[in-house]
């Protein structure tokens, strides 16, 4: 079930108007290569199709580059830990930017994410939301500048 939820969330994140699958859409975007590699390493590629809705907070390649290489390499090799991190970026439901409220939000992973808003900027834990409301058939994606880690 968790894989289906993750798959749905990620398909939202990268779905184009014609609802291309998440992996192909992410690859074609050119800014989510590390996320695609992580999804592959977690064994989630085949599950990235399904119903939603979900909200995905998708870190860019630049966000992954902030993680020290040795730590990122270790994470990519630890399927259980990687799955926890990826599912921490997913929230059930389709939450558009206008509907975001500050406070705790439960992730698919099970831990709470903290949403804050100040001066027109929205943050998710320690990540800045840099692009919002990328709509998909089964949800929405918001792009973030930092990989957030479960507590």
C-alpha positions as CSV (number, residue, x, y, z in Angstrom):
1,X,0.0,0.0,0.0
2,X,2.8,2.4,0.9
3,X,4.4,1.8,-2.5
4,X,1.1,2.6,-4.2
5,X,0.8,5.8,-2.2
6,X,4.4,6.8,-3.1
7,X,3.8,6.0,-6.7
8,X,0.7,8.1,-6.9
9,X,2.4,11.0,-5.2
10,X,5.4,10.9,-7.5
11,X,3.3,10.5,-10.6
12,X,1.5,13.7,-9.5
13,X,4.8,15.4,-9.1
14,X,6.0,14.8,-12.6
15,X,2.8,14.2,-14.6
16,X,2.5,16.4,-17.6
17,X,-0.8,17.6,-19.1
18,X,-1.0,14.3,-21.0
19,X,-0.2,12.5,-17.7
20,X,3.2,10.9,-18.8
21,X,4.5,8.6,-16.2
22,X,6.5,10.1,-13.4
23,X,9.9,8.7,-14.3
24,X,9.8,9.7,-17.9
25,X,8.5,13.2,-17.0
26,X,11.1,13.7,-14.3
27,X,13.8,12.5,-16.7
28,X,12.6,14.9,-19.4
29,X,12.5,17.9,-16.9
30,X,16.2,17.5,-16.4
31,X,16.2,18.9,-12.9
32,X,15.1,15.7,-11.0
33,X,17.8,13.3,-12.1
34,X,18.8,12.4,-8.5
35,X,15.2,12.0,-7.4
36,X,14.7,9.6,-10.4
37,X,17.8,7.7,-9.3
38,X,16.4,7.5,-5.7
39,X,13.1,6.3,-6.9
40,X,14.8,3.6,-8.9
41,X,17.1,2.6,-6.0
42,X,14.1,2.3,-3.7
43,X,12.4,0.0,-6.2
44,X,9.5,2.4,-6.7
45,X,9.6,2.9,-10.4
46,X,7.0,0.2,-11.2
47,X,4.6,1.6,-8.5
48,X,4.6,5.2,-9.7
49,X,1.2,4.9,-11.4
50,X,-2.1,4.9,-9.5
51,X,-4.9,6.8,-8.0
52,X,-4.5,9.8,-5.7
53,X,-4.8,12.5,-4.9
54,X,-1.4,13.3,-3.3
55,X,0.8,16.3,-2.8
56,X,4.5,15.8,-3.5
57,X,7.2,18.1,-2.3
58,X,9.9,17.3,-4.9
59,X,13.6,18.2,-4.2
60,X,15.6,19.3,-7.2
61,X,19.1,18.0,-8.2
62,X,20.5,21.1,-6.5
63,X,18.6,20.1,-3.3
64,X,20.2,16.6,-3.3
65,X,23.6,18.2,-4.0
66,X,23.4,19.8,-0.6
67,X,23.7,16.4,1.0
68,X,27.4,15.3,1.5
69,X,28.3,12.8,-1.2
70,X,29.1,10.0,1.2
71,X,25.8,10.4,3.0
72,X,23.8,10.5,-0.2
73,X,25.6,7.4,-1.6
74,X,24.9,5.6,1.6
75,X,21.2,6.6,1.5
76,X,20.8,5.5,-2.1
77,X,22.1,2.0,-1.0
78,X,19.8,1.7,2.0
79,X,16.4,0.9,0.5
80,X,14.5,1.1,3.7
81,X,16.0,4.5,4.7
82,X,15.6,5.8,1.2
83,X,11.9,4.8,1.1
84,X,11.4,6.6,4.4
85,X,12.9,9.8,3.0
86,X,11.0,9.6,-0.2
87,X,7.6,9.0,1.5
88,X,8.4,11.9,3.9
89,X,8.0,14.1,0.9
90,X,4.5,13.0,0.2
91,X,1.2,14.2,1.8
92,X,-2.2,12.6,1.1
93,X,-4.7,14.8,-0.7
94,X,-4.3,17.5,-3.3
95,X,-3.2,20.6,-1.5
96,X,-2.8,23.6,-3.7
97,X,-0.6,26.5,-2.6
98,X,-3.6,28.7,-1.8
99,X,-4.8,26.0,0.6
100,X,-1.6,25.6,2.5
101,X,-1.9,26.4,6.2
102,X,1.0,26.8,8.6
103,X,1.4,23.9,11.1
104,X,2.0,20.2,11.3
105,X,1.1,18.1,8.2
106,X,1.2,14.3,8.4
107,X,3.4,12.7,5.6
108,X,2.8,9.3,4.0
109,X,5.9,8.2,5.9
110,X,4.0,8.8,9.1
111,X,6.0,11.7,10.6
112,X,4.7,15.3,10.7
113,X,6.2,17.9,8.4
114,X,6.2,21.5,9.6
115,X,4.8,24.1,7.3
116,X,5.6,27.8,8.0
117,X,4.8,30.9,6.1
118,X,6.4,34.4,6.5
119,X,7.0,37.3,4.2
120,X,5.3,35.5,1.3
121,X,7.7,32.5,1.6
122,X,6.5,29.0,2.4
123,X,8.8,26.5,4.1
124,X,8.5,22.8,4.6
125,X,10.7,21.9,7.6
126,X,13.9,23.6,6.5
127,X,13.2,23.6,2.8
128,X,11.9,26.6,0.8
129,X,9.1,25.9,-1.6
130,X,10.4,27.4,-4.9
131,X,7.7,26.4,-7.3
132,X,4.0,25.5,-6.7
133,X,0.9,24.0,-8.1
134,X,2.3,21.7,-10.8
135,X,-1.0,19.9,-11.4
136,X,-1.4,16.3,-12.4
137,X,-4.4,14.1,-12.9
138,X,-4.0,12.6,-9.4
139,X,-2.6,15.4,-7.4
140,X,-0.1,18.3,-7.3
141,X,3.6,18.9,-6.9
142,X,5.5,21.7,-5.1
143,X,9.2,21.9,-5.8
144,X,11.6,22.4,-2.8
145,X,15.2,23.5,-2.5
146,X,16.3,21.0,0.2
147,X,15.8,17.3,0.8
148,X,13.8,17.1,4.1
149,X,14.6,14.2,6.4
150,X,12.2,12.4,8.7
151,X,12.6,13.2,12.4
